[in-house]
């Protein structure tokens, strides 16, 4: 290893020496080569992508950039350029999925440790409670709209090597650099000249409410645009270039738009900045981008082109003022020389602070796993997302600190742990009878043997449920856990999708009470394997032949034991309405027990039988991006059950596996979508209009291997022909996604008997309690 490092360092010395000679030869004789040029970049959110277009236009015309200063998005672009990024590399980064995730606060599903995630619930808001200190109870509101966790690691990943390369001195970057941030407590700007490059840029773009501020020298600092959104004075005072080129992409003062929250916040926060650049000091490019918002990063290519075209239209004026030139080959070589000196970020130690000693030790173990060898950024990223996947960390801030004597880094982590106790509230409001309120309370710990416990309750017109979960994560070579789960529920289903109320003619009422013990273990980052042992009591009340009448309803009860083997792989980006990723789920069940049948709900007439069967279910779901705004999804299901037919048609149907393609189908007992064995194939075209709004189609074909028939005039249940009587279900929904819930308007059709068309509205998250079988 030491020999390899020496060889690399020697090669770098030759490259630097050779490169420096070539640069001197190339630049000799260039007219007015001593003229220095400073580039000033304003803030403006996504509108700042125009800065990249301007830089590309300057490079295309051999205009030098000797110094650079920026605020907010101008600091990001300026920081990238000062670190040796080309405009093409900057655009490639901004258009990447990684940039989308950390700039929006979403966690890349491919990085989530799926085994550590709990079952989804309809919880919309959570309050962490410190029972010993009420003042320490965290607010129900988040500290920022954008989740800071993905951004924390990415800023270290992007800038740690360059910060180490320049020795935390921004004058020693590829281009000397300054950025501005704001101390709102003391009401003044801070000019960042040294220190952590990533922290400086992160602070400069931490727009209040949107992004979480960071702490520098014990003070919370925010977006530099609050006090200086166009740092001409910083360029003048720190570098005094012969000429400045200023690029202003800020929004002009105007009446706030009532329909644009971010523009309102911007108008309230940004002070009366000075956007002037005296003509005798340089040239100002004012680029009008008023039609774009602060977070309109999806329009990056359009904004880039506007910036490039505007700079090209001003190029004659720029060239008349800037007489110095740097040939492109000289710039490329100087950049290559700079990059050849960039160190490889390799960690040899980890320190953690901010939590209790035992919690700090556990987080450290997640990164080192007991190893003593070094590891790189890829391994650190893997461990970082493993640490945040369970959702127990409010924040985790990494820093890479260079050890000059070894050339390696220490990974310093500041952890902010959520309080152990939490309470939650949520639910689902629908124009159908699916509406429900959800309440939860939990106690969670973070340690080598972490405990997750919660009690959840669902209260609705057609649905009542309670669930208790106790999960103990164990320290093992392969991450694993033991989980005890107990559920009790009651679910009413109707013959069609009723609107708002239950008229009293409930077709089927199913009740469950069960408990299971589960052993689960990770199967890679995105998979898990589980083995369950369970016992349950399943009871259903229903009208004879599933036809509403004045007669009392029959009752069927099963008391069962269960063994289950389950595998899941999940990289979907949303549990309810995904647009990317893949889901594979396979379950093998074996059940055995006693069956009790009470005709007309008469407890004195009991028909008892032993009952046992096996059941296999398989689901595959995947999404492909067809174009920037259009995605095609595919879903397929295979279900095979060996359940025997009951003597009664209705008793048979209430126990069969059923297909529920969307939330709106859970209130309907639809025999057309039930069978002991079936296959479904579905297509899901999705038009993504914006990050928050999509129009989604769900078109599913349902094919039973052999449909169960009967029920009319007392005809006992029997099988029909093989692969006959297919069913179709289709739904089109307009979905507006908020950070905590979905607002949905839908219309669906199913070729089942009764009402075929249904329409509705819903708000919230639709998740029911776990069931014993399906």
MARGUDO-118737 format. One record per residue (C-alpha): x, y, z; residue number from 1. Coordinates in nm, 3 decimals. Example, Ala and Ser with C-alpha at 12.3 -4.5 7.8 and 13.67 -1.06 7.14 Angstrom:
<pts>
u_v_w_num
1.230_-0.450_0.780_1
1.367_-0.106_0.714_2
</pts>
This chain:
<pts>
u_v_w_num
0.000_0.000_0.000_1
0.282_0.242_0.098_2
0.470_0.164_-0.226_3
0.155_0.228_-0.429_4
0.108_0.568_-0.262_5
0.471_0.664_-0.330_6
0.437_0.572_-0.699_7
0.119_0.777_-0.731_8
0.276_1.077_-0.557_9
0.586_1.059_-0.781_10
0.365_1.045_-1.090_11
0.178_1.350_-0.967_12
0.505_1.542_-0.928_13
0.597_1.473_-1.291_14
0.248_1.572_-1.410_15
0.261_1.896_-1.213_16
0.608_1.986_-1.340_17
0.526_1.898_-1.700_18
0.189_2.070_-1.682_19
0.331_2.388_-1.537_20
0.589_2.408_-1.815_21
0.326_2.361_-2.084_22
0.102_2.627_-1.929_23
0.387_2.881_-1.922_24
0.474_2.807_-2.285_25
0.110_2.823_-2.393_26
0.030_3.146_-2.218_27
0.348_3.335_-2.314_28
0.288_3.608_-2.562_29
-0.087_3.630_-2.491_30
-0.207_3.988_-2.520_31
-0.256_4.162_-2.185_32
-0.211_3.832_-1.996_33
-0.180_4.022_-1.665_34
-0.539_4.150_-1.669_35
-0.732_3.972_-1.390_36
-1.102_3.886_-1.413_37
-1.341_3.830_-1.123_38
-1.676_3.652_-1.170_39
-1.960_3.744_-0.932_40
-2.264_3.514_-0.916_41
-2.591_3.607_-0.746_42
-2.831_3.383_-0.560_43
-3.163_3.275_-0.708_44
-3.228_2.908_-0.640_45
-3.270_2.698_-0.952_46
-3.240_3.014_-1.160_47
-2.871_3.008_-1.068_48
-2.821_2.723_-1.313_49
-2.795_3.003_-1.570_50
-2.453_3.077_-1.414_51
-2.327_2.748_-1.559_52
-2.437_2.855_-1.907_53
-2.256_3.186_-1.865_54
-1.936_3.011_-1.755_55
-1.956_2.780_-2.056_56
-1.992_3.081_-2.288_57
-1.688_3.248_-2.126_58
-1.478_2.933_-2.164_59
-1.589_2.888_-2.526_60
-1.449_3.234_-2.595_61
-1.128_3.189_-2.391_62
-1.231_3.449_-2.131_63
-1.034_3.381_-1.810_64
-1.189_3.348_-1.465_65
-0.922_3.435_-1.210_66
-1.145_3.479_-0.905_67
-1.501_3.380_-0.823_68
-1.749_3.490_-0.555_69
-2.107_3.379_-0.512_70
-2.409_3.365_-0.290_71
-2.656_3.077_-0.246_72
-2.689_2.898_-0.581_73
-2.411_3.125_-0.703_74
-2.197_2.981_-0.422_75
-2.277_2.625_-0.532_76
-2.188_2.692_-0.895_77
-1.886_2.901_-0.794_78
-1.773_2.635_-0.548_79
-1.795_2.363_-0.810_80
-1.598_2.570_-1.059_81
-1.340_2.663_-0.795_82
-1.302_2.289_-0.724_83
-1.215_2.216_-1.086_84
-1.554_2.109_-1.219_85
-1.621_2.189_-1.584_86
-1.961_2.332_-1.684_87
-2.044_1.997_-1.848_88
-1.962_1.813_-1.524_89
-2.179_2.055_-1.327_90
-2.476_1.999_-1.556_91
-2.425_1.624_-1.544_92
-2.439_1.643_-1.164_93
-2.750_1.864_-1.157_94
-2.933_1.636_-1.400_95
-2.843_1.324_-1.202_96
-3.084_1.132_-0.980_97
-2.851_1.189_-0.687_98
-2.886_1.567_-0.713_99
-3.265_1.532_-0.737_100
-3.274_1.328_-0.417_101
-3.058_1.549_-0.197_102
-3.196_1.879_-0.332_103
-3.553_1.767_-0.258_104
-3.475_1.588_0.067_105
-3.582_1.250_-0.066_106
-3.380_0.944_0.029_107
-3.274_0.738_-0.270_108
-3.471_0.410_-0.232_109
-3.174_0.213_-0.361_110
-2.976_0.330_-0.055_111
-3.240_0.249_0.207_112
-3.185_-0.058_0.424_113
-3.520_-0.218_0.369_114
-3.498_-0.468_0.656_115
-3.477_-0.176_0.903_116
-3.801_-0.016_0.787_117
-4.122_-0.073_0.982_118
-4.452_-0.159_0.815_119
-4.611_0.156_0.668_120
-4.898_0.321_0.856_121
-5.130_0.615_0.777_122
-4.942_0.838_1.023_123
-4.923_1.197_0.897_124
-4.746_1.368_1.186_125
-4.529_1.259_1.478_126
-4.429_1.434_1.799_127
-4.123_1.306_1.987_128
-4.179_1.336_2.362_129
-3.925_1.352_2.643_130
-4.122_1.241_2.947_131
-3.850_1.360_3.183_132
-3.824_1.710_3.036_133
-4.124_1.864_2.864_134
-3.906_2.147_2.734_135
-3.709_1.893_2.532_136
-4.017_1.773_2.346_137
-3.965_1.843_1.978_138
-4.213_2.043_1.777_139
-4.457_1.866_1.549_140
-4.327_2.089_1.270_141
-4.001_1.995_1.095_142
-3.707_2.234_1.110_143
-3.710_2.265_0.731_144
-3.923_2.172_0.433_145
-3.632_1.982_0.278_146
-3.508_1.682_0.478_147
-3.139_1.760_0.551_148
-3.016_1.400_0.585_149
-2.936_1.326_0.216_150
-2.778_1.669_0.173_151
-2.555_1.625_0.478_152
-2.360_1.337_0.331_153
-2.357_1.466_-0.024_154
-2.188_1.795_0.063_155
-1.911_1.603_0.238_156
-1.892_1.363_-0.057_157
-1.867_1.647_-0.310_158
-1.630_1.887_-0.135_159
-1.426_1.708_0.135_160
-1.139_1.618_-0.098_161
-1.107_1.976_-0.231_162
-1.128_2.127_0.116_163
-0.841_1.901_0.220_164
-0.648_1.978_-0.100_165
-0.651_2.353_-0.036_166
-0.582_2.308_0.336_167
-0.912_2.485_0.411_168
-0.772_2.797_0.239_169
-1.008_2.897_-0.044_170
-0.728_3.096_-0.212_171
-0.559_2.765_-0.297_172
-0.845_2.615_-0.495_173
-0.840_2.582_-0.875_174
-0.985_2.936_-0.875_175
-0.967_3.146_-0.556_176
-1.319_3.151_-0.411_177
-1.543_3.343_-0.172_178
-1.902_3.286_-0.065_179
-2.138_3.469_0.166_180
-2.363_3.343_0.444_181
-2.579_3.523_0.702_182
-2.570_3.548_1.079_183
-2.934_3.641_1.146_184
-2.879_3.665_1.523_185
-2.620_3.944_1.492_186
-2.781_4.073_1.170_187
-2.480_4.073_0.938_188
-2.323_3.876_0.657_189
-2.025_3.645_0.696_190
-1.768_3.612_0.419_191
-1.630_3.256_0.400_192
-1.263_3.255_0.306_193
-1.143_2.938_0.478_194
-1.257_2.634_0.673_195
-1.474_2.351_0.546_196
-1.560_2.421_0.183_197
-1.872_2.205_0.202_198
-1.997_2.383_0.515_199
-1.937_2.726_0.361_200
-2.133_2.645_0.045_201
-2.406_2.462_0.240_202
-2.446_2.762_0.469_203
-2.460_3.005_0.179_204
-2.755_2.821_0.019_205
-2.952_2.740_0.341_206
-3.262_2.940_0.251_207
-3.474_2.977_0.566_208
-3.764_2.734_0.609_209
-3.668_2.548_0.290_210
-3.326_2.420_0.406_211
-3.205_2.353_0.758_212
-2.933_2.597_0.872_213
-2.594_2.472_0.983_214
-2.380_2.581_1.275_215
-2.053_2.764_1.219_216
-1.845_2.879_1.517_217
-2.141_2.824_1.749_218
-2.384_3.032_1.540_219
-2.665_2.916_1.313_220
-2.606_3.061_0.968_221
-2.844_3.093_0.676_222
-2.858_3.187_0.308_223
-2.614_3.463_0.218_224
-2.878_3.633_0.006_225
-3.047_3.771_0.318_226
-2.779_4.042_0.348_227
-2.573_4.020_0.028_228
-2.720_3.841_-0.273_229
-2.471_3.991_-0.522_230
-2.125_3.999_-0.357_231
-1.956_4.259_-0.577_232
-1.813_4.425_-0.266_233
-1.661_4.096_-0.152_234
-1.490_4.052_-0.489_235
-1.366_4.408_-0.480_236
-1.232_4.396_-0.123_237
-1.080_4.047_-0.126_238
-0.938_4.021_-0.479_239
-0.949_4.368_-0.641_240
-0.954_4.228_-0.997_241
-0.888_4.453_-1.296_242
-1.240_4.386_-1.417_243
-1.551_4.209_-1.291_244
-1.822_4.016_-1.471_245
-2.139_4.007_-1.262_246
-2.428_3.768_-1.330_247
-2.761_3.859_-1.167_248
-3.044_3.603_-1.182_249
-3.241_3.734_-0.883_250
-3.613_3.801_-0.902_251
-3.709_4.169_-0.924_252
-3.916_4.324_-0.647_253
-4.282_4.258_-0.718_254
-4.609_4.191_-0.544_255
-4.597_3.845_-0.380_256
-4.783_3.569_-0.565_257
-5.054_3.423_-0.340_258
-5.021_3.087_-0.521_259
-4.644_3.059_-0.477_260
-4.534_2.996_-0.117_261
-4.163_3.013_-0.199_262
-4.192_3.351_-0.369_263
-4.374_3.484_-0.061_264
-4.101_3.355_0.169_265
-3.835_3.499_-0.062_266
-4.000_3.843_-0.054_267
-4.019_3.836_0.327_268
-3.660_3.721_0.386_269
-3.439_3.878_0.119_270
-3.337_4.230_0.228_271
-3.296_4.530_-0.001_272
-2.978_4.408_-0.169_273
-2.756_4.617_-0.390_274
-2.737_4.456_-0.736_275
-2.533_4.732_-0.896_276
-2.194_4.691_-1.063_277
-2.031_5.024_-1.156_278
-1.957_5.041_-1.529_279
-1.595_5.141_-1.467_280
-1.545_4.822_-1.262_281
-1.696_4.570_-1.496_282
-1.989_4.430_-1.693_283
-2.320_4.314_-1.550_284
-2.534_4.044_-1.712_285
-2.894_4.070_-1.595_286
-3.072_3.748_-1.690_287
-3.451_3.749_-1.662_288
-3.584_3.418_-1.531_289
-3.900_3.531_-1.353_290
-4.104_3.236_-1.487_291
-3.893_2.990_-1.287_292
-3.923_2.924_-0.913_293
-3.657_2.871_-0.647_294
-3.684_2.491_-0.669_295
-3.754_2.455_-1.042_296
-3.452_2.229_-1.098_297
-3.645_2.017_-1.348_298
-3.604_2.303_-1.595_299
-3.225_2.298_-1.555_300
-3.145_2.247_-1.923_301
-3.375_2.533_-2.030_302
-3.231_2.768_-1.766_303
-2.875_2.671_-1.865_304
-2.946_2.756_-2.230_305
-3.098_3.094_-2.139_306
-2.781_3.177_-1.945_307
-2.555_3.061_-2.228_308
-2.750_3.247_-2.497_309
-2.758_3.568_-2.293_310
-2.381_3.557_-2.237_311
-2.318_3.492_-2.605_312
-2.537_3.787_-2.699_313
-2.316_4.005_-2.475_314
-1.986_3.850_-2.587_315
-1.875_4.135_-2.810_316
-1.915_4.377_-2.519_317
-1.735_4.136_-2.284_318
-1.445_4.089_-2.524_319
-1.409_4.462_-2.571_320
-1.357_4.501_-2.195_321
-1.173_4.178_-2.119_322
-0.861_4.167_-2.328_323
-0.691_3.873_-2.154_324
-0.735_3.527_-2.306_325
-0.666_3.175_-2.182_326
-0.660_2.911_-2.458_327
-0.889_2.615_-2.386_328
-0.601_2.365_-2.395_329
-0.413_2.564_-2.131_330
-0.722_2.573_-1.910_331
-0.780_2.198_-1.954_332
-0.421_2.119_-1.864_333
-0.422_2.344_-1.558_334
-0.745_2.178_-1.445_335
-0.592_1.835_-1.498_336
-0.289_1.936_-1.292_337
-0.516_2.059_-1.013_338
-0.722_1.740_-1.015_339
-0.408_1.527_-1.011_340
-0.334_1.670_-0.667_341
-0.682_1.600_-0.528_342
-0.649_1.346_-0.246_343
-0.844_1.025_-0.226_344
-1.075_1.042_0.077_345
-0.994_0.740_0.291_346
-1.104_0.712_0.654_347
-0.895_0.541_0.920_348
-1.105_0.636_1.223_349
-1.457_0.744_1.325_350
-1.565_0.974_1.604_351
-1.928_1.029_1.709_352
-2.070_1.290_1.945_353
-2.406_1.445_2.029_354
-2.573_1.137_2.179_355
-2.523_0.923_2.487_356
-2.194_0.726_2.511_357
-2.370_0.397_2.428_358
-2.553_0.552_2.133_359
-2.232_0.708_2.004_360
-2.060_0.369_2.030_361
-2.340_0.200_1.839_362
-2.337_0.455_1.555_363
-1.959_0.423_1.534_364
-1.993_0.044_1.509_365
-2.232_0.084_1.215_366
-1.952_0.259_1.025_367
-1.658_0.043_1.133_368
-1.838_-0.289_1.197_369
-1.552_-0.370_1.430_370
-1.291_-0.332_1.152_371
-0.952_-0.169_1.192_372
-0.878_-0.120_0.821_373
-0.947_0.197_0.625_374
-1.258_0.260_0.416_375
-1.361_0.508_0.150_376
-1.656_0.733_0.076_377
-1.858_0.452_-0.085_378
-1.842_0.243_0.233_379
-1.913_0.551_0.445_380
-2.220_0.630_0.235_381
-2.345_0.275_0.272_382
-2.311_0.294_0.651_383
-2.463_0.643_0.666_384
-2.786_0.528_0.501_385
-2.792_0.216_0.712_386
-2.778_0.440_1.020_387
-3.063_0.671_0.911_388
-3.292_0.404_0.760_389
-3.469_0.311_1.089_390
-3.578_0.675_1.130_391
-3.440_0.718_1.484_392
-3.200_1.001_1.396_393
-3.331_1.352_1.362_394
-3.002_1.453_1.207_395
-2.659_1.308_1.137_396
-2.392_1.550_1.014_397
-2.065_1.402_0.878_398
-1.733_1.581_0.836_399
-1.410_1.452_0.685_400
-1.108_1.584_0.876_401
-0.764_1.536_0.721_402
-0.477_1.400_0.930_403
-0.171_1.569_0.780_404
0.070_1.314_0.921_405
-0.099_1.011_0.762_406
-0.280_1.161_0.465_407
-0.598_0.980_0.574_408
-0.917_1.123_0.720_409
-1.119_1.098_1.038_410
-1.493_1.071_0.987_411
-1.653_1.297_1.247_412
-2.027_1.248_1.302_413
-2.258_1.476_1.499_414
-2.575_1.286_1.588_415
-2.911_1.424_1.698_416
-3.122_1.138_1.833_417
-3.500_1.152_1.849_418
-3.663_1.121_2.189_419
-3.753_0.765_2.283_420
-4.126_0.830_2.318_421
-4.341_0.942_2.028_422
-4.707_0.992_1.951_423
-4.857_1.014_1.606_424
-5.180_1.103_1.434_425
-5.298_1.045_1.081_426
-5.569_0.887_0.877_427
-5.751_0.878_0.550_428
-6.046_1.093_0.447_429
-6.244_0.961_0.152_430
-6.572_1.018_-0.027_431
-6.631_0.644_0.020_432
-6.674_0.459_0.351_433
-6.296_0.402_0.373_434
-6.241_0.712_0.590_435
-6.059_0.647_0.916_436
-5.861_0.812_1.196_437
-5.523_0.674_1.298_438
-5.349_0.715_1.635_439
-5.019_0.572_1.753_440
-4.777_0.576_2.044_441
-4.429_0.428_2.048_442
-4.111_0.378_2.248_443
-3.787_0.330_2.054_444
-3.424_0.296_2.159_445
-3.096_0.314_1.968_446
-2.831_0.065_2.078_447
-2.665_-0.264_1.986_448
-2.993_-0.434_2.078_449
-3.242_-0.165_1.981_450
-3.607_-0.192_2.079_451
-3.888_-0.064_1.859_452
-4.232_-0.079_2.016_453
-4.559_0.080_1.918_454
-4.932_0.050_1.963_455
-5.151_0.163_1.674_456
-5.525_0.217_1.637_457
-5.752_0.262_1.335_458
-6.105_0.398_1.385_459
-6.340_0.426_1.087_460
-6.696_0.365_0.978_461
-6.615_0.037_0.806_462
-6.280_-0.041_0.970_463
-6.158_-0.082_1.328_464
-5.818_-0.221_1.424_465
-5.552_-0.224_1.691_466
-5.195_-0.349_1.658_467
-4.909_-0.401_1.903_468
-4.553_-0.441_1.772_469
-4.238_-0.524_1.969_470
-3.919_-0.550_1.764_471
-3.573_-0.628_1.902_472
-3.280_-0.567_1.665_473
-2.988_-0.795_1.739_474
-2.614_-0.754_1.700_475
-2.517_-1.020_1.447_476
-2.293_-1.067_1.144_477
-2.602_-1.031_0.923_478
-2.840_-0.764_1.065_479
-3.143_-0.942_1.213_480
-3.435_-0.894_1.449_481
-3.707_-1.066_1.649_482
-4.057_-0.922_1.632_483
-4.374_-0.998_1.827_484
-4.695_-0.874_1.667_485
-5.055_-0.886_1.787_486
-5.349_-0.753_1.582_487
-5.724_-0.734_1.625_488
-5.944_-0.592_1.349_489
-6.295_-0.569_1.203_490
-6.362_-0.483_0.841_491
-6.700_-0.422_0.674_492
-6.732_-0.468_0.297_493
-7.017_-0.379_0.064_494
-7.148_-0.477_-0.275_495
-7.031_-0.146_-0.428_496
-6.829_0.166_-0.351_497
-7.075_0.354_-0.132_498
-7.053_0.729_-0.091_499
-6.985_0.865_0.260_500
-7.224_0.643_0.455_501
-7.320_0.289_0.540_502
-7.688_0.230_0.465_503
-7.687_-0.081_0.685_504
-7.662_-0.349_0.417_505
-7.311_-0.471_0.493_506
-7.243_-0.769_0.268_507
-6.949_-0.917_0.465_508
-6.797_-0.835_0.802_509
-6.457_-0.994_0.864_510
-6.290_-1.001_1.206_511
-5.941_-1.115_1.295_512
-5.742_-1.163_1.613_513
-5.392_-1.308_1.583_514
-5.041_-1.303_1.718_515
-4.716_-1.400_1.549_516
-4.349_-1.424_1.630_517
-4.113_-1.327_1.349_518
-3.742_-1.369_1.288_519
-3.615_-1.140_1.014_520
-3.277_-1.079_0.858_521
-3.131_-0.857_0.591_522
-3.084_-0.994_0.240_523
-2.859_-0.723_0.102_524
-2.941_-0.354_0.129_525
-3.283_-0.374_-0.037_526
-3.406_-0.717_0.069_527
-3.514_-0.912_0.375_528
-3.613_-1.268_0.466_529
-3.864_-1.344_0.742_530
-3.984_-1.660_0.916_531
-4.312_-1.635_1.109_532
-4.497_-1.856_1.355_533
-4.852_-1.744_1.429_534
-5.191_-1.834_1.574_535
-5.514_-1.662_1.484_536
-5.891_-1.657_1.500_537
-6.060_-1.547_1.176_538
-6.435_-1.491_1.168_539
-6.669_-1.368_0.893_540
-7.040_-1.288_0.895_541
-7.217_-1.282_0.558_542
-7.553_-1.318_0.385_543
-7.636_-1.652_0.234_544
-7.517_-1.672_-0.127_545
-7.377_-1.314_-0.079_546
-7.715_-1.163_-0.158_547
-7.847_-0.898_0.082_548
-8.173_-1.014_0.239_549
-8.380_-0.983_0.556_550
-8.240_-1.309_0.693_551
-7.974_-1.318_0.958_552
-7.623_-1.372_0.838_553
-7.422_-1.692_0.852_554
-7.095_-1.702_1.045_555
-6.771_-1.884_0.966_556
-6.486_-1.903_1.217_557
-6.139_-2.052_1.172_558
-5.892_-2.108_1.455_559
-5.557_-2.162_1.287_560
-5.187_-2.211_1.339_561
-4.950_-2.070_1.077_562
-4.593_-2.097_0.956_563
-4.478_-1.845_0.697_564
-4.163_-1.785_0.493_565
-4.143_-1.443_0.332_566
-3.893_-1.269_0.104_567
-3.912_-0.906_-0.011_568
-3.694_-0.680_-0.224_569
-3.798_-0.316_-0.248_570
-3.647_-0.007_-0.412_571
-3.975_0.175_-0.488_572
-3.956_0.550_-0.432_573
-4.305_0.569_-0.280_574
-4.515_0.310_-0.102_575
-4.850_0.420_-0.248_576
-4.772_0.593_-0.578_577
-4.421_0.496_-0.696_578
-4.269_0.621_-1.020_579
-3.935_0.437_-1.006_580
-3.780_0.127_-0.858_581
-3.877_-0.237_-0.824_582
-4.065_-0.459_-0.579_583
-4.042_-0.838_-0.551_584
-4.242_-1.013_-0.283_585
-4.284_-1.388_-0.233_586
-4.468_-1.559_0.054_587
-4.522_-1.926_0.136_588
-4.786_-2.004_0.400_589
-4.882_-2.326_0.571_590
-5.194_-2.322_0.797_591
-5.383_-2.583_0.992_592
-5.669_-2.570_1.240_593
-6.041_-2.602_1.308_594
-6.332_-2.451_1.119_595
-6.670_-2.368_1.275_596
-6.974_-2.282_1.065_597
-7.293_-2.131_1.212_598
-7.584_-2.108_0.963_599
-7.798_-1.794_1.007_600
-7.571_-1.688_1.295_601
-7.731_-1.953_1.517_602
-7.478_-2.043_1.785_603
-7.664_-2.364_1.861_604
-7.609_-2.508_1.515_605
-7.240_-2.576_1.472_606
-7.069_-2.755_1.185_607
-6.708_-2.835_1.275_608
-6.428_-2.953_1.050_609
-6.051_-2.964_1.048_610
-5.896_-2.747_0.784_611
-5.547_-2.703_0.648_612
-5.393_-2.568_0.331_613
-5.087_-2.415_0.175_614
-5.071_-2.084_-0.008_615
-4.809_-1.919_-0.228_616
-4.819_-1.555_-0.336_617
-4.580_-1.370_-0.564_618
-4.581_-1.005_-0.666_619
-4.357_-0.821_-0.911_620
-4.376_-0.446_-0.966_621
-4.139_-0.228_-1.166_622
-4.126_0.119_-1.323_623
-3.934_0.245_-1.625_624
-3.877_0.607_-1.722_625
-3.992_0.642_-2.083_626
-3.923_1.015_-2.103_627
-3.862_1.304_-1.865_628
-4.229_1.327_-1.767_629
-4.365_0.985_-1.855_630
-4.319_0.655_-1.672_631
-4.455_0.310_-1.744_632
-4.514_0.066_-1.463_633
-4.584_-0.306_-1.469_634
-4.740_-0.518_-1.196_635
-4.795_-0.891_-1.190_636
-4.936_-1.120_-0.920_637
-4.952_-1.498_-0.890_638
-5.158_-1.659_-0.612_639
-5.198_-2.033_-0.557_640
-5.395_-2.169_-0.263_641
-5.489_-2.530_-0.190_642
-5.799_-2.437_0.008_643
-6.084_-2.682_-0.038_644
-6.430_-2.564_-0.132_645
-6.678_-2.527_0.152_646
-7.029_-2.672_0.125_647
-7.158_-2.314_0.126_648
-7.073_-2.074_-0.160_649
-7.052_-1.763_0.059_650
-6.839_-1.942_0.321_651
-6.599_-2.042_0.043_652
-6.569_-1.695_-0.107_653
-6.499_-1.508_0.219_654
-6.187_-1.720_0.279_655
-6.040_-1.698_-0.072_656
-5.751_-1.467_-0.165_657
-5.872_-1.140_-0.315_658
-5.705_-0.888_-0.544_659
-5.712_-0.521_-0.434_660
-5.534_-0.308_-0.696_661
-5.613_0.032_-0.538_662
-5.731_0.177_-0.207_663
-6.084_0.230_-0.338_664
-6.137_-0.147_-0.382_665
-6.093_-0.237_-0.014_666
-6.448_-0.139_0.083_667
-6.604_-0.362_-0.185_668
-6.647_-0.739_-0.160_669
-6.602_-0.828_-0.523_670
-6.627_-1.197_-0.611_671
-6.503_-1.117_-0.962_672
-6.159_-1.041_-0.811_673
-6.142_-1.347_-0.579_674
-6.022_-1.699_-0.655_675
-5.813_-1.974_-0.493_676
-5.559_-1.945_-0.774_677
-5.519_-1.649_-1.007_678
-5.280_-1.441_-1.215_679
-5.296_-1.064_-1.267_680
-5.116_-0.845_-1.518_681
-5.128_-0.469_-1.499_682
-4.993_-0.161_-1.675_683
-4.951_0.173_-1.498_684
-4.887_0.470_-1.729_685
-4.786_0.774_-1.524_686
-4.764_1.133_-1.643_687
-4.552_1.334_-1.398_688
-4.656_1.694_-1.448_689
-4.437_1.822_-1.163_690
-4.255_1.687_-0.861_691
-4.581_1.709_-0.666_692
-4.847_1.628_-0.925_693
-4.903_1.317_-1.134_694
-5.182_1.158_-1.337_695
-5.175_0.783_-1.295_696
-5.347_0.496_-1.471_697
-5.402_0.148_-1.324_698
-5.520_-0.113_-1.577_699
-5.527_-0.471_-1.452_700
-5.642_-0.799_-1.599_701
-5.748_-1.069_-1.350_702
-5.743_-1.432_-1.467_703
-5.853_-1.710_-1.225_704
-5.712_-2.051_-1.299_705
-6.059_-2.188_-1.230_706
-6.330_-1.957_-1.106_707
-6.548_-2.071_-0.814_708
-6.914_-2.066_-0.917_709
-7.243_-2.121_-0.738_710
-7.455_-1.926_-0.496_711
-7.768_-1.897_-0.706_712
-8.073_-2.090_-0.582_713
-7.859_-2.270_-0.329_714
-7.621_-2.419_-0.589_715
-7.314_-2.541_-0.399_716
-6.975_-2.399_-0.492_717
-6.797_-2.567_-0.781_718
-6.514_-2.493_-1.022_719
-6.573_-2.353_-1.367_720
-6.364_-2.409_-1.677_721
-5.989_-2.361_-1.675_722
-5.872_-2.003_-1.747_723
-6.216_-1.865_-1.823_724
-6.414_-1.564_-1.698_725
-6.138_-1.301_-1.680_726
-6.208_-0.971_-1.506_727
-6.083_-0.620_-1.575_728
-6.021_-0.330_-1.339_729
-5.912_0.016_-1.447_730
-5.861_0.341_-1.259_731
-5.737_0.687_-1.353_732
-5.630_0.915_-1.068_733
-5.497_1.269_-1.037_734
-5.260_1.278_-0.739_735
-5.114_1.579_-0.562_736
-4.835_1.468_-0.329_737
-4.761_1.669_-0.015_738
-4.458_1.584_0.202_739
-4.684_1.395_0.443_740
-4.995_1.286_0.246_741
-5.163_1.250_-0.095_742
-5.469_1.432_-0.230_743
-5.636_1.211_-0.492_744
-5.929_1.230_-0.730_745
-6.012_0.904_-0.905_746
-6.250_0.729_-1.140_747
-6.251_0.351_-1.180_748
-6.432_0.074_-1.364_749
-6.465_-0.299_-1.301_750
-6.670_-0.540_-1.511_751
-6.814_-0.705_-1.202_752
-7.188_-0.738_-1.129_753
-7.350_-0.429_-0.981_754
-7.214_-0.076_-1.004_755
-6.930_-0.078_-1.256_756
-6.823_0.290_-1.244_757
-6.709_0.464_-0.926_758
-6.574_0.812_-0.859_759
-6.420_0.959_-0.549_760
-6.185_1.192_-0.363_761
-5.941_1.108_-0.087_762
-5.680_1.272_0.132_763
-5.420_1.111_0.356_764
-5.247_0.774_0.350_765
-5.432_0.444_0.310_766
-5.271_0.160_0.505_767
-5.460_-0.104_0.698_768
-5.333_-0.316_0.986_769
-5.152_-0.640_0.893_770
-5.373_-0.942_0.822_771
-5.324_-1.306_0.913_772
-5.329_-1.445_0.561_773
-5.341_-1.217_0.257_774
</pts>
